[in-house]
Amino acid sequence: MIVDDQRSYADYLAQGLVHNGFSVDIAADGVQGRDLALGRDYSLVVLDLRLPGLDGFSVLKAVRQQKATPVIVVTGLDSLDDKVTCLQSGADDYLIKPIAMSEFLARVGLHVRRGCAPSGSGARLEIADLVLDLSRKRAERSGQRLDLTRKEFALLMVLLEHPGEVVSRDVIAERVWNVQFDATTNIIDVAIRRLRRKLDDPYASKLLHTVRGLGYVLEER
């Protein structure tokens, strides 16, 4: 679904999606966009921020409270503060208008693939008593399910793909958010803290460790 009150731009994005095999709904205001996003199961939501009725920040917040649907923000707002706010609020990507169709479709394909669990793959990543079930998008520690957001799940997956190895902040930014962050941005630090509260705080054995100046490592100590 595309949520954008600029009909010509929404049609431009929709045409590219339809030509690549997608079915597309268009919402012209934030209220309709929120209601459709919550009431239907979309593979992806493309969200503008400047919307009548309800702004895009509020739509994003409402979606994230109930669903894990991938959300790409496509907007004319190019300030770092807006970008950071959206990413911290659960947006999967942030693109600035105007955007080339080729890049837009590449980003859409990436997030749709990530949002679809591989059927019957049975792929699992494990370390100590931590298990990440990729087919079911489920994380467990000591047999207890961890209630992770999409971003926390993606972050944990990146770390679990390299057990015992230090994963740099640059790699995390690219793999989890598909962007490079300014050195002063604390998005990764906040995400790590939230993940650590769920992953380590309830348990005596700690798995997620910070290697100052280098990055983060997942290992049993």
N, C-alpha and C positions, 0 to 999 in steps of 0.2 A: 504494500500500500504506500502511496505517496501522499503526504500531507503538506500542501503548499497552496497558498491563496493566489499565487501568480499562475493563472491557468496556462498561459503560453509556456512557462517553464516546466510546469507539471506535465503538460502534453509532450514536451521535448524529451523528458526523462522516460515517460511512459512508452513513447514510440520506440526508443532504444531497447527497453525491456521486452516489449512485445515481440520485436524482431528477433530477440534472442530466446524466445520460448516461454516467457513469463506471462501470467495473467495479472492484470493490474487494476486496483481500485484507486480512485483519487478522492481525497477529502479536501475541501476548500477552506476549512476553519478548524481551530483546535478542538472544539467540542465534538464535532463529528469525527475527527481523527482519533481522539481518545476513545470514543464509544465504539468505533469500528475495531480499533486495535485490541480492546478488551473483550469485545464480543465475538471476534472471529480469530481463527488460527492462521496467521500470515507467516510466510517464510522470512519476511523482512519488512521493516518499516523505514521509509525514507522521510525524514522529518525536517521541515523548515522551522526556524525559531520565531520569526515575526509572523504571527498568525492572529486573525480576529477571533474574538470569543474566548480563547484560552491560548496563552503563548506556548511555544514549543518546549520550554523548560518544564512547564507544568504537565504537558502531555507526557514527556519523557519520565517524569517522576511517577505519574499515575501508572504508566505501563510497567515500570520497574518494580512497583509495589506488588504486582500481580503476575507478571509474565517475564519469561526469559527470551522473548522474541528479539532477534538482532535488530538494532536501531542504528541507522546511519544518519547523522545530521548533515544536511546540505543547506547552507545558508550564506547570506551575504555578510554576516557579522564575522569579522576576522580578528577580533581582539583575543589576546591570549587568555584573559580572564573568562570570556565566554567559552572558549575551547576547554579550559581546565574544568570549569563548572560542569559542562556536559559530560566530559569523560569521567569525572568523579561521580556523577549522578547515574552512570551506567551506560552511556552511549558507547557503541562499539567502534565508531569512526566519526571523524569530523572533517567535512570537505567544504571548501570555500567556492561560492559561485563567482564567475562561471566556471564550470568544470568540463573538461573534454569527455566526450561520451566513452571513449576507450578506457580512460581511467575509472570513470564511474562504473562501467560494467565489470571491470576487473575487481573493484572493491566489492560490488554486489556479489559476484561469484564467490569471492573469498569468504564472505560472512554467511552466505547461504550454505556453503559446504560445511563451515564450522558449526552451523546451527543444526545440521542434520546428522543424527547419530548413525554411524555405520551399522547397517542391519546385519545382525548375526555374526559380527566380526569377533565378538568375545574378547576384544583387546583389553588387557589390564596392565596397569603399571603399579608396581609394589615396592615398598621399602619398609622394613621393620613391620609394624602392625598397621601400616597405612596402605589402603588399596584404592586405586582410581579405576573405575569401570568405565571405559570410554564408550561402550555401546549403549549403556544406560545413563550416561552422564551423571554418575553417582560416585561420591567419595565416602569412604568409611575408615574409621580408626578404631581399633580394638572391637570391631563388630558394630560400632555405633555410627550412624549416618551423620555426616557433616553437612550442615545447611549452608551451602556455598552459593554465591552469586555467579553469573556467567563469567565475569572477569576473574573472580577468585578461582574458579575451576580452571580457566585458561592459564592463570598464573601458576597454579599448582602443577598443571600438566607440563608446562615448560620446565619447571624445576625437576619434576620426576623423570623427564626424558634424559636428564643428566645427573643421576644420583651420585653424590660424593664429589661433584664438580662445581666450581664456582661459576655461576651464571651472571654475566654483567648486566648492569642497568640498561645499557644500550640494546642488548639482546632482548631483554624483557619488554622494553618499550616497543621494539619492532614486532615481536611475536604476539604480544597481548593487545597492544593498542595500534599497531601499524603506523606509528609515528615516531619521530625523534623529539624528545622533550628538551626544553631549556634546562640548563644545569641547576637552576634555582627552583624548578618545579618539584613539588613534593608528592605528586600523584602516586609514584611507585612506593614511596615510603608509607603513605596512608594505606595503600592496598596491602602491603606486606604486614603492617600492624593488624589490619582487620583479619587477614588470613591467619596470622599467628595466634590471635585470640581464639579462633575456632580450632585450629590444628594442634596447638601446643599447650595453651593455658590450662585445659582440664586434665592434662597428663603429666606424670612425673618425668618421663623421658621426652626430651625436646628434639625435634627434627629440623626445624627451620632456623638457620643461623646466618647472621650478618658477617660478612668479611669486609671490614672497613676499607673503603677506597677501591674495592674490587667488585663487590656484588653480593650474591646470596647463594647459599648452598643447602641442599637437603640431604641430611645424613644423620644416623643415630649416634648420639654421644652419651 
